Amino acid sequence: MSDAAYLDQAAVWSKDLTRMKARGPGDTENAMRQIERQYGVDYGFLWSLRYRRERLRTISISVYESIRAAYREECARQMRKLENDIAKTEEITGPDHAAVRAAKALLGKD
């Protein structure tokens, strides 16, 4: 894989992470700072990936792996959160409710 491909993938993960952490429009900086605190990925590099991508030429393997690990961990956290929400909805509405069936189908647990 080329340096550009690694950078492109890291940029995608960074944007997705930021989107998952942001609480709404205008919360991008806070989300990137939270990623730095929670996962140890440097805020400045996240910012550069987002706003100065064309100026970056390389990415160190340690930064790439940190972003990948953070992305995977956050995706797993989001899945646990979704499963918890499905369980709560199922308790309230019953297992045959359309929303419960649709959510379980999305997870492949129908």
Secondary structure, 3 states (H helix, E strand, C coil): CCHHHHHHHHHHHHHHHHHHHCCCCCCHHHHHHHHHHHHCCCHHHHHHHHHCHHHCCCCCHHHHHHHHHHHHHHHHHHHHHHHHHHHHHHHHHCCCCHHHHHHHHHHCCC
